[in-house]
Amino acid sequence: MSANKSVLSRTISTPAILLVLLLAIALIAKIAGSGPFERTVTELFIRVVLVVGLYIFIGNSGVMSFGHVGFMCLGAYGTAWLTIPPAMKKFTLTGLPDFVLMHQAPLVVSLALAPLLAAAFALIVGRVLMRLAGIAASIATFAMLAVINVVYSNWETVTGATSSVVGIPMYTGVWLSFAGAVFAVFVAYAYGISRFGLALRAARDEAIAARASGVDIERQRLIAFVISAFVIGVAGVLYAHFLGVINPDAFYLGLTFISLSMLVVGGMGSLSGAVVGVVAISAMIESLRALEKGVSFGEASISIPNGVQEIAIGVAMIVILIFRPSGLMRNRELRWRKWPFERASWKV
């Protein structure tokens, strides 16, 4: 019994430590009392939701996906349809069904329904995509993202096409985005220690042995695909209510590159790596943004050309892949142990 409690305490320590880390960042933002800094931290928490959602599928299945940002698009537009005041929807989104067009849902309803839209779409397309593996699966997920982008960029009466959808209530602040990040971390943790997560990681590492043991690999990938889509749909809801305005191009290649960079830099094989990667890359991005605007030292001013942050992220990915292919966390989890970085006991 005591041994089981010891193992449980070690596994629970990972989400507990990540919770403390995220809470510390939130408290620093509130104590600092700076509006721009609070917005930066809010955006960081939204990125945590997105990247942890990516980890749920990529980290456990080993299949690289370039299309998950599409689920963020579905969540963002889903909450826009539900929460924009009817008076505005009647003029800008005339193609919506009457029961959506004539009503405005509260945030709590939107937080449930909009991610469900993303999960339902993932369930439909995943039944086909999850039969693929390797580079074929990765290309197929990118094709899915391209289809979503093209449809949303041309469906004028429902999505506004390439025009921005405005009038979304701006609910998302530090604490709401913090709650979303905590939700994502605990969903990823719960899935990781479940029999579904264990089975998928077994299939990732030894596909032939796992199939011989009765693991339905396609089904396990589909479960992870749907769960990750729901979590990323939550990120889309938070993002839409953070900016108050959305358009399809915000959920395409740029966001895909940044989110995958964060996962790769932190380490695709661990939940801690997903969170650490977001914090590390976000700190780099904000530092470079400050330098692009110019930093004054007395009478002198130092600035760097615009666009350097994208180059820096690319260089960081190359360096990590060369010198530490498993990321900053080396596929390990944070633990309450003598050694701070202990390999996850619930990994296969």
Backbone torsions as a table, in degrees:
resi	resn	phi	psi	omega
1	MET	NA	-44.6	-178.8
2	SER	-65.5	-36.0	178.2
3	ALA	-64.7	-41.5	178.5
4	ASN	-63.5	-40.4	177.5
5	LYS	-63.4	-37.6	-180.0
6	SER	-64.6	-44.2	178.5
7	VAL	-63.6	-42.7	-179.9
8	LEU	-62.1	-41.7	-179.7
9	SER	-64.8	-34.3	179.1
10	ARG	-69.4	-38.8	-179.1
11	THR	-74.0	-39.7	178.6
12	ILE	-66.7	-24.5	-177.3
13	SER	-62.8	-27.5	-178.9
14	THR	-63.2	-56.7	177.6
15	PRO	-64.8	-28.8	178.8
16	ALA	-65.5	-44.3	179.2
17	ILE	-65.8	-41.8	178.6
18	LEU	-64.2	-37.0	176.3
19	LEU	-61.5	-44.5	179.2
20	VAL	-62.8	-42.1	178.8
21	LEU	-60.8	-48.5	-179.4
22	LEU	-65.9	-38.8	178.7
23	LEU	-64.7	-39.2	178.2
24	ALA	-62.2	-41.8	178.7
25	ILE	-63.8	-41.8	179.3
26	ALA	-63.6	-43.0	-179.4
27	LEU	-66.2	-38.8	177.3
28	ILE	-61.3	-41.3	179.7
29	ALA	-63.3	-42.1	-178.9
30	LYS	-72.3	-38.0	180.0
31	ILE	-68.1	-38.8	-179.7
32	ALA	-62.1	-33.5	175.0
33	GLY	68.3	20.7	-179.9
34	SER	-100.1	124.7	179.9
35	GLY	-57.6	-50.7	178.9
36	PRO	-60.7	-38.0	179.9
37	PHE	-68.8	-37.9	176.6
38	GLU	-63.2	-38.7	177.4
39	ARG	-66.1	-37.5	177.6
40	THR	-62.7	-44.4	179.8
41	VAL	-67.6	-39.1	176.7
42	THR	-59.6	-44.5	178.4
43	GLU	-64.6	-36.5	177.1
44	LEU	-60.5	-45.1	-179.8
45	PHE	-64.2	-37.5	177.3
46	ILE	-64.1	-38.7	176.9
47	ARG	-65.4	-34.3	176.5
48	VAL	-60.7	-44.6	178.4
49	VAL	-59.6	-45.0	-178.5
50	LEU	-63.6	-50.1	-174.3
51	VAL	-71.4	-37.1	175.4
52	VAL	-64.2	-37.4	174.3
53	GLY	-61.3	-40.7	174.8
54	LEU	-61.3	-42.5	-178.7
55	TYR	-61.3	-37.8	-178.5
56	ILE	-54.3	-40.4	179.2
57	PHE	-90.4	-55.3	-173.4
58	ILE	-66.3	-46.8	-176.5
59	GLY	-64.1	-35.8	-177.3
60	ASN	-88.1	-30.0	-177.2
61	SER	-94.9	-26.1	-175.1
62	GLY	78.8	4.8	179.5
63	VAL	-97.4	119.3	179.4
64	MET	-73.8	128.4	-180.0
65	SER	-115.6	130.3	176.1
66	PHE	-106.2	9.5	-173.7
67	GLY	-116.3	-0.9	-173.5
68	HIS	-66.2	-24.1	177.1
69	VAL	-62.5	-23.3	175.5
70	GLY	-60.6	-34.2	177.3
71	PHE	-68.4	-30.8	175.2
72	MET	-66.2	-38.0	176.6
73	CYS	-62.2	-44.5	179.9
74	LEU	-62.3	-42.3	178.5
75	GLY	-65.5	-40.3	-179.0
76	ALA	-66.1	-46.4	179.6
77	TYR	-70.5	-33.2	177.6
78	GLY	-61.1	-44.4	179.1
79	THR	-71.7	-30.0	176.4
80	ALA	-63.8	-45.4	179.0
81	TRP	-60.1	-35.1	-174.5
82	LEU	-83.2	-33.9	-167.9
83	THR	-108.1	-13.6	176.3
84	ILE	-66.9	137.6	179.5
85	PRO	-56.2	140.1	-178.5
86	PRO	-54.6	-34.9	-178.9
87	ALA	-60.3	-33.6	179.0
88	MET	-82.0	-38.3	-179.0
89	LYS	-63.5	-32.6	-178.6
90	LYS	-61.8	-25.7	-177.5
91	PHE	-99.9	-28.5	-172.5
92	THR	-108.4	-28.3	-175.5
93	LEU	-127.0	60.1	-171.0
94	THR	-70.4	-15.1	-177.9
95	GLY	-86.1	-1.9	179.9
96	LEU	-70.5	152.1	175.3
97	PRO	-59.5	152.7	-175.7
98	ASP	-59.8	-38.5	-177.6
99	PHE	-68.8	-22.0	173.8
100	VAL	-87.0	-39.9	-176.3
101	LEU	-65.2	-32.3	-172.2
102	MET	-95.9	-1.3	-176.0
103	HIS	-130.4	155.3	175.3
104	GLN	-122.3	117.4	-177.2
105	ALA	-86.1	148.2	174.2
106	PRO	-71.0	165.1	-176.1
107	LEU	-60.2	-40.7	-175.9
108	VAL	-62.5	-35.5	177.1
109	VAL	-69.7	-42.2	179.6
110	SER	-64.2	-37.2	179.3
111	LEU	-64.6	-22.3	177.3
112	ALA	-91.5	-44.4	-171.7
113	LEU	-79.8	-41.2	-177.0
114	ALA	-64.0	-45.8	174.9
115	PRO	-63.8	-30.6	176.3
116	LEU	-64.3	-33.2	175.2
117	LEU	-61.5	-45.1	178.0
118	ALA	-63.4	-42.1	-179.7
119	ALA	-66.3	-39.7	178.8
120	ALA	-64.0	-41.2	177.3
121	PHE	-63.8	-40.8	178.5
122	ALA	-62.6	-37.9	178.9
123	LEU	-63.9	-39.0	-178.1
124	ILE	-70.6	-53.6	-176.5
125	VAL	-75.2	-28.1	-178.2
126	GLY	-66.4	-26.7	178.7
127	ARG	-62.8	-23.3	175.7
128	VAL	-96.6	-48.6	-174.3
129	LEU	-64.3	-35.5	-174.7
130	MET	-74.2	-4.3	172.8
131	ARG	-80.4	-13.3	179.5
132	LEU	-91.5	163.6	178.7
133	ALA	-145.0	162.7	175.4
134	GLY	64.4	-142.6	-175.5
135	ILE	-65.4	-30.7	179.1
136	ALA	-62.9	-41.9	178.5
137	ALA	-65.8	-40.7	-179.5
138	SER	-63.5	-44.1	179.1
139	ILE	-65.2	-38.1	179.6
140	ALA	-64.3	-39.1	178.2
141	THR	-67.4	-35.1	176.0
142	PHE	-66.5	-38.0	176.3
143	ALA	-62.4	-38.0	176.3
144	MET	-60.6	-44.4	178.3
145	LEU	-61.4	-42.9	-180.0
146	ALA	-63.1	-39.7	178.8
147	VAL	-63.9	-45.7	178.6
148	ILE	-59.2	-44.3	-178.5
149	ASN	-64.3	-42.8	-179.3
150	VAL	-66.1	-44.3	-179.8
151	VAL	-62.6	-48.2	-177.7
152	TYR	-70.5	-22.5	178.6
153	SER	-83.0	-7.4	-177.3
154	ASN	-126.4	-8.0	-178.2
155	TRP	-86.7	74.9	-166.1
156	GLU	-61.5	-41.2	-174.4
157	THR	-77.6	-12.0	-178.3
158	VAL	-113.8	-38.5	-177.5
159	THR	-112.9	-6.5	-176.0
160	GLY	79.9	6.1	-178.8
161	ALA	55.6	-134.0	-177.5
162	THR	-79.5	-8.9	176.3
163	SER	-73.3	149.0	-179.3
164	SER	-74.9	139.3	173.7
165	VAL	-86.5	120.7	-175.8
166	VAL	-114.5	171.3	177.2
167	GLY	89.5	9.5	178.5
168	ILE	-75.3	125.9	180.0
169	PRO	-58.4	136.0	-176.3
170	MET	-93.9	85.5	-178.7
171	TYR	-91.3	-28.5	-167.6
172	THR	-75.5	120.1	173.6
173	GLY	-128.0	-162.7	-176.5
174	VAL	-59.5	-49.0	-172.2
175	TRP	-73.2	-37.3	178.5
176	LEU	-67.4	-42.6	178.2
177	SER	-68.3	-33.9	175.1
178	PHE	-62.0	-44.1	177.9
179	ALA	-60.7	-40.0	177.2
180	GLY	-63.3	-40.9	178.9
181	ALA	-64.9	-41.9	178.4
182	VAL	-63.8	-42.1	177.4
183	PHE	-58.2	-47.3	-178.6
184	ALA	-62.3	-42.8	-179.4
185	VAL	-62.1	-44.9	-176.8
186	PHE	-74.1	-30.7	173.5
187	VAL	-65.4	-44.5	179.2
188	ALA	-63.5	-40.4	178.6
189	TYR	-65.7	-46.2	-179.1
190	ALA	-62.9	-41.1	177.4
191	TYR	-65.8	-40.0	-176.9
192	GLY	-62.0	-36.1	-178.2
193	ILE	-92.1	-2.4	179.3
194	SER	-78.6	166.1	178.2
195	ARG	-65.4	-26.7	177.7
196	PHE	-68.3	-44.5	177.7
197	GLY	-64.4	-42.0	178.5
198	LEU	-62.8	-42.4	-179.8
199	ALA	-65.2	-40.2	-178.7
200	LEU	-68.4	-39.6	177.9
201	ARG	-68.0	-33.2	174.6
202	ALA	-63.4	-41.9	177.8
203	ALA	-66.9	-34.3	177.7
204	ARG	-63.4	-43.0	-173.7
205	ASP	-85.1	-38.8	-178.5
206	GLU	-140.9	81.8	-174.0
207	ALA	-61.9	-42.4	-176.8
208	ILE	-66.6	-45.6	179.9
209	ALA	-64.8	-39.7	-179.9
210	ALA	-65.1	-42.3	179.2
211	ARG	-66.3	-36.6	177.8
212	ALA	-67.4	-25.1	178.9
213	SER	-86.4	2.2	176.6
214	GLY	98.5	10.7	179.1
215	VAL	-80.1	124.1	175.3
216	ASP	-85.4	96.2	-171.2
217	ILE	-62.8	-44.5	-178.6
218	GLU	-61.4	-41.3	-179.8
219	ARG	-65.8	-41.9	-179.4
220	GLN	-66.7	-38.7	176.0
221	ARG	-64.4	-39.3	-179.9
222	LEU	-63.9	-41.1	178.5
223	ILE	-60.3	-47.7	179.0
224	ALA	-64.2	-37.4	179.8
225	PHE	-61.0	-44.5	-178.5
226	VAL	-70.2	-43.6	179.7
227	ILE	-62.6	-44.2	179.7
228	SER	-64.9	-36.0	177.7
229	ALA	-63.5	-40.7	178.4
230	PHE	-62.1	-46.6	-179.5
231	VAL	-62.2	-43.3	179.4
232	ILE	-69.7	-29.9	172.3
233	GLY	-61.4	-37.7	174.5
234	VAL	-60.7	-41.4	176.8
235	ALA	-59.5	-39.5	178.1
236	GLY	-63.9	-40.4	177.2
237	VAL	-61.9	-48.2	-179.0
238	LEU	-62.8	-40.0	-178.1
239	TYR	-65.9	-42.9	180.0
240	ALA	-62.6	-41.8	-179.3
241	HIS	-80.9	-6.9	173.1
242	PHE	-84.1	-44.1	-177.9
243	LEU	-88.3	-35.6	-176.3
244	GLY	81.5	-0.5	-179.9
245	VAL	-153.1	138.8	-179.1
246	ILE	-140.1	156.6	170.4
247	ASN	-150.2	159.7	-172.7
248	PRO	-60.1	-33.7	-176.5
249	ASP	-66.6	-18.7	177.8
250	ALA	-69.8	-15.3	-176.5
251	PHE	-120.4	53.0	-177.8
252	TYR	-133.1	-132.9	-167.6
253	LEU	-66.1	-39.4	-177.7
254	GLY	-60.5	-50.4	-179.4
255	LEU	-67.8	-34.8	176.9
256	THR	-61.1	-45.8	-179.0
257	PHE	-63.3	-46.8	-177.3
258	ILE	-65.1	-44.5	-177.3
259	SER	-65.9	-42.1	177.2
260	LEU	-66.4	-34.5	176.9
261	SER	-61.3	-43.6	179.7
262	MET	-62.3	-40.6	-179.9
263	LEU	-68.5	-42.2	-179.3
264	VAL	-67.2	-43.9	-178.4
265	VAL	-64.6	-42.8	179.4
266	GLY	-73.4	-35.6	-178.4
267	GLY	124.5	116.2	-174.6
268	MET	-71.4	-17.1	-173.3
269	GLY	-94.8	8.7	-179.6
270	SER	-145.6	147.3	176.5
271	LEU	-64.6	-41.0	177.9
272	SER	-61.3	-38.5	178.7
273	GLY	-62.4	-37.4	178.5
274	ALA	-61.6	-44.4	-178.8
275	VAL	-71.4	-45.2	-179.3
276	VAL	-62.6	-38.7	178.5
277	GLY	-61.9	-40.1	177.5
278	VAL	-63.0	-46.3	-178.2
279	VAL	-63.3	-44.2	-176.9
280	ALA	-65.7	-49.8	-177.8
281	ILE	-69.2	-36.9	178.4
282	SER	-63.2	-40.9	177.3
283	ALA	-62.5	-40.8	178.1
284	MET	-63.8	-44.9	-178.5
285	ILE	-61.3	-46.8	-177.7
286	GLU	-66.6	-36.6	177.8
287	SER	-64.1	-43.3	-179.4
288	LEU	-70.7	-33.6	175.0
289	ARG	-61.6	-41.4	179.0
290	ALA	-63.8	-39.1	179.3
291	LEU	-70.5	-33.0	176.7
292	GLU	-64.8	-34.2	177.8
293	LYS	-76.3	-22.9	179.5
294	GLY	104.9	132.4	178.4
295	VAL	-117.8	127.7	-176.5
296	SER	-94.3	136.5	173.5
297	PHE	-126.9	91.0	-175.3
298	GLY	68.1	-121.0	179.0
299	GLU	-88.5	-12.4	-179.0
300	ALA	-93.2	153.7	179.1
301	SER	-136.2	134.7	-179.1
302	ILE	-116.5	131.0	176.8
303	SER	-144.7	159.1	178.4
304	ILE	-120.6	157.7	-178.2
305	PRO	-64.0	152.2	175.7
306	ASN	-64.2	144.0	179.4
307	GLY	93.5	-3.2	-179.3
308	VAL	-65.8	-29.6	-177.2
309	GLN	-62.6	-38.7	177.9
310	GLU	-64.4	-40.2	178.3
311	ILE	-65.0	-41.9	-179.0
312	ALA	-63.3	-39.9	178.3
313	ILE	-63.9	-42.9	178.1
314	GLY	-62.0	-42.9	178.1
315	VAL	-63.7	-41.9	179.3
316	ALA	-60.4	-41.6	178.5
317	MET	-63.0	-43.2	-179.3
318	ILE	-62.6	-45.8	-179.4
319	VAL	-61.8	-44.8	179.5
320	ILE	-62.3	-44.8	-178.1
321	LEU	-66.0	-29.2	179.8
322	ILE	-79.7	-50.4	-171.3
323	PHE	-96.1	-22.2	178.6
324	ARG	-148.0	76.3	-174.9
325	PRO	-57.7	-25.8	-179.6
326	SER	-88.9	9.0	174.6
327	GLY	88.9	176.6	-178.3
328	LEU	-59.0	-36.7	-178.0
329	MET	-88.0	-4.9	-180.0
330	ARG	51.9	40.2	179.0
331	ASN	57.8	31.3	177.0
332	ARG	-112.0	160.6	179.2
333	GLU	-109.5	150.3	173.0
334	LEU	-68.1	136.8	-174.0
335	ARG	-137.2	149.3	169.1
336	TRP	-83.3	76.7	179.7
337	ARG	-140.2	177.9	178.3
338	LYS	-58.4	-41.6	176.5
339	TRP	-98.3	131.0	-173.3
340	PRO	-68.3	-24.4	-177.4
341	PHE	-118.4	102.5	-178.0
342	GLU	-116.5	134.7	-179.3
343	ARG	-59.2	137.2	-174.0
344	ALA	-59.9	124.8	-178.9
345	SER	-72.9	-17.2	179.7
346	TRP	-96.1	9.0	175.0
347	LYS	-88.7	147.8	178.6
348	VAL	-90.3	NA	NA
